[in-house]
Amino acid sequence: MSTRRALSKEHHTILTKIQLLERASLHLLKGRTLTPQADEKILELVEDFLRSEAGLMLHFKVEEEALFPVLRSVPNPNETAILNLIGEHKIIMGKFSALQDAKETRVSINILQDLLKDLSDHAKKEEAFFPSLMESLTEEQLKRIDDVTKRLGYAV
């Protein structure tokens, strides 16, 4: 499987998991039975989600170290879009840190919902941005992306 297909597959998996996490957080908010245990369960679910074996941090690292450098080498790269995506990576990971630091359940759920929205929007943006750029890459460029991806330990 190519890096592009692996990243795309992960984007779709992320979107599915986001829907599940959004439903869980809304259920807890509506149920008014929020307890420290419920809060801890949500945080565990989010942590598992973001730090899974091929987790979000590795996903972002592959994009930033394998994919973006090659995309920058094409004629007329969209540098602004690439910089915006990298900025979103930092914002998303910052919100995850804030989620881990949140002490109150309602604060945690609000941060979670904000994080999930950002992550969903980001995944959709990347799915719209990458395909046309990837089609313009040579076999050599695609191989370079896959080589760096494998070196980073991302399964392709």
C-alpha positions as CSV (number, residue, x, y, z in Angstrom):
1,M,0.0,0.0,0.0
2,S,1.3,3.5,-0.8
3,T,1.7,6.2,1.7
4,R,-1.1,8.2,0.1
5,R,-3.5,5.3,0.4
6,A,-2.4,4.6,4.0
7,L,-2.9,8.2,5.0
8,S,-6.3,8.4,3.2
9,K,-7.4,5.2,4.9
10,E,-6.4,6.7,8.2
11,H,-8.3,9.9,7.5
12,H,-11.4,7.9,6.9
13,T,-10.9,5.9,10.1
14,I,-10.3,9.1,12.0
15,L,-13.6,10.5,10.7
16,T,-15.5,7.3,11.8
17,K,-13.9,7.4,15.3
18,I,-14.7,11.1,15.6
19,Q,-18.4,10.4,15.0
20,L,-18.3,7.8,17.8
21,L,-16.5,10.1,20.2
22,E,-18.9,13.0,19.4
23,R,-21.9,10.8,20.2
24,A,-20.3,9.6,23.5
25,S,-19.5,13.2,24.6
26,L,-23.0,14.4,23.7
27,H,-24.6,11.5,25.5
28,L,-22.6,12.3,28.7
29,L,-23.6,16.0,28.4
30,K,-27.3,15.2,28.0
31,G,-27.3,12.4,30.6
32,R,-26.3,14.8,33.4
33,T,-24.6,11.8,35.1
34,L,-21.1,13.1,34.7
35,T,-18.7,11.6,37.2
36,P,-15.0,11.6,37.5
37,Q,-15.1,8.0,36.2
38,A,-17.0,9.1,33.1
39,D,-14.5,11.9,32.6
40,E,-11.7,9.4,32.9
41,K,-13.3,7.0,30.5
42,I,-13.6,9.7,27.8
43,L,-10.0,10.8,28.3
44,E,-8.9,7.2,28.0
45,L,-10.9,6.8,24.8
46,V,-9.4,10.0,23.4
47,E,-5.9,9.0,24.5
48,D,-6.2,5.6,22.9
49,F,-7.6,7.2,19.8
50,L,-4.8,9.8,19.4
51,R,-1.9,7.6,20.6
52,S,-2.8,4.3,18.9
53,E,0.0,2.3,17.3
54,A,-0.2,4.3,14.0
55,G,-1.5,7.3,15.9
56,L,-2.1,10.8,15.1
57,M,1.4,12.1,16.1
58,L,3.0,9.6,13.7
59,H,0.4,10.4,11.0
60,F,1.3,14.1,11.3
61,K,5.1,13.3,11.3
62,V,4.7,11.3,8.1
63,E,2.9,14.2,6.4
64,E,5.4,16.7,7.6
65,E,8.6,14.7,7.0
66,A,7.8,12.5,4.1
67,L,4.9,14.0,2.1
68,F,5.2,17.8,2.5
69,P,8.9,18.1,1.5
70,V,8.1,16.2,-1.8
71,L,5.0,18.3,-2.4
72,R,7.1,21.4,-1.9
73,S,9.3,20.2,-4.8
74,V,6.6,20.3,-7.5
75,P,6.3,23.3,-9.7
76,N,4.2,26.0,-8.0
77,P,3.6,24.2,-4.7
78,N,0.8,25.6,-2.6
79,E,3.1,26.6,0.2
80,T,0.4,28.5,2.0
81,A,-1.8,25.4,2.2
82,I,1.1,23.3,3.4
83,L,1.9,25.8,6.1
84,N,-1.7,26.0,7.1
85,L,-1.9,22.2,7.5
86,I,1.2,22.1,9.6
87,G,-0.2,24.9,11.8
88,E,-3.4,22.9,12.2
89,H,-1.3,19.9,13.3
90,K,0.1,22.0,16.1
91,I,-3.3,23.4,17.1
92,I,-4.8,19.9,17.2
93,M,-2.0,18.5,19.3
94,G,-2.2,21.6,21.6
95,K,-5.9,20.9,22.2
96,F,-5.1,17.3,23.0
97,S,-2.7,18.5,25.6
98,A,-5.3,20.9,27.0
99,L,-7.8,18.0,27.1
100,Q,-5.3,16.0,29.2
101,D,-4.8,18.9,31.5
102,A,-8.5,19.7,32.0
103,K,-9.7,19.1,35.5
104,E,-13.5,19.5,35.1
105,T,-15.7,17.1,33.1
106,R,-17.6,19.8,31.3
107,V,-14.4,21.6,30.4
108,S,-13.0,18.3,29.1
109,I,-16.0,17.6,27.0
110,N,-16.0,21.1,25.5
111,I,-12.3,20.7,24.6
112,L,-13.0,17.3,23.3
113,Q,-15.8,18.5,21.0
114,D,-13.6,21.4,19.8
115,L,-10.7,19.0,19.2
116,L,-13.0,16.6,17.3
117,K,-14.4,19.4,15.1
118,D,-10.9,20.6,14.2
119,L,-9.6,17.1,13.5
120,S,-12.6,16.3,11.3
121,D,-12.3,19.6,9.3
122,H,-8.5,18.9,9.0
123,A,-8.9,15.4,7.7
124,K,-11.5,16.5,5.2
125,K,-9.2,19.4,4.0
126,E,-6.3,17.0,3.5
127,E,-8.5,14.6,1.6
128,A,-9.5,17.4,-0.7
129,F,-5.9,18.8,-1.0
130,F,-3.7,15.8,-1.5
131,P,-5.2,13.7,-4.4
132,S,-4.6,16.2,-7.2
133,L,-1.1,17.0,-6.0
134,M,-0.2,13.3,-5.6
135,E,-1.2,12.7,-9.2
136,S,1.4,15.1,-10.4
137,L,4.2,13.3,-8.6
138,T,6.7,11.1,-10.5
139,E,7.3,7.5,-9.5
140,E,10.6,8.5,-8.1
141,Q,8.9,11.1,-5.9
142,L,6.3,8.7,-4.7
143,K,9.0,6.2,-3.9
144,R,10.9,8.8,-1.9
145,I,7.7,9.5,0.1
146,D,7.2,5.7,0.8
147,D,10.9,5.3,1.8
148,V,10.8,8.1,4.4
149,T,7.4,6.8,5.6
150,K,8.8,3.4,6.2
151,R,11.9,4.8,7.9
152,L,9.6,6.6,10.3
153,G,7.9,3.3,11.2
154,Y,4.5,4.0,9.5
155,A,3.0,0.9,8.0
156,V,2.5,1.2,4.3
